[in-house]
Amino acid sequence: VTELLNVPAKPVITPSDAAICSGNTVTLTLTDKVAGETYQIGKTSVFTNGNTYQTPSLNTTTGYTVTATNQCGSTNSEPVTINVTTTPVITANNLVTTIGSPITLTSNIDAIWTTTGGILNPNSGATSSVEFTSQNNGRYIITASNTANKITCSASKEVSVQNAFYVYIRRPKSGDNVYDDWYGKTNDAEK
């Protein structure tokens, strides 16, 4: 006696391999659904509307298995990988400075840094921190980028460079026409 085994075809999912920046989601679509077969992703999740599945927000590369089951209970599976590239998170103790005064920006990962103006130090290679200075006032965008899995993920901060100004105050000491002079430097942010 010969028994004919009816195995469903492997599920066809798009994208079969995806690349995203951390914190994002992907919609997986079942593109070749066969009537009478059921489909699930992982152990418990099913495709909504019959042919799509929205992943949760992902921060690490995650693999899924999509399984087709026919009416006889036979199964066939297809793996799907979502490659996640870490998006830099930029921090700085201050985003306002004066001309010529440096600001240090740091990232949670080594990144390639760029600016819309001013000077970055170091100015090449991937690093977790960078020092920014400018000899001109204005607003500058500092960007940290991480490229992996054929995708670039970036984050930016705006730095404001302001003119320094000087304050001269002359005030009487004690009614005897003797003056106590004060001369100091401050920046626009302290006005």
Phi, psi and omega in degrees: 000130178252131180252127180273120182266123181259100180257133179292157176291155176298140177296144176254116185240138171237139348287147179281331171221128182234157175233128180224164172275149183305144180090356180259173179238169177226141172261118176268134183240130175277114190260347184226062184287135180255132180301137178089352178257149175251154184227138174218158179243128187070211183267333187230341185279143178241164178281128178281155181053022176082340185214007179228153175219126178263119178290158169289174174298127185248139177240354176222158177301132187228136176254142177236154172240124178258127184241131173259135178233129179268182184294339178274354181091002177284147183233160172211141187233158178221128178280149175227132180244131174253108180277125183249126175258131183290128174276130179298146172244116184266135173231153177207146180286342180199140178246012176235131180214178176251165181306129177084350180266127185282154171234136176259128175246141179234158179233154178289348180219164171294133184217163172268127185256140175222161179218156177276359179173176181078192185235135175252139177224119358290159184253011176205159179081161180277131180211159182271352176213158181211148176253132182246134171220157176215145176264007180228144176284159179146186178248134184232142177259123177253127184238137173248129184233143177233123180246125176198159178054034178064027179217146177249128179245132187226157172220152183224155172226146176263130178248134178254124177251124185241157175292140171279147174227160184249145180242132177239122181237131176239122181224147179289144177282282186223065173056007183252028179060025173257132185251145176255107182270143177227134182226122184213164180248140177216183177234169185304328184292341183264001182299000000 
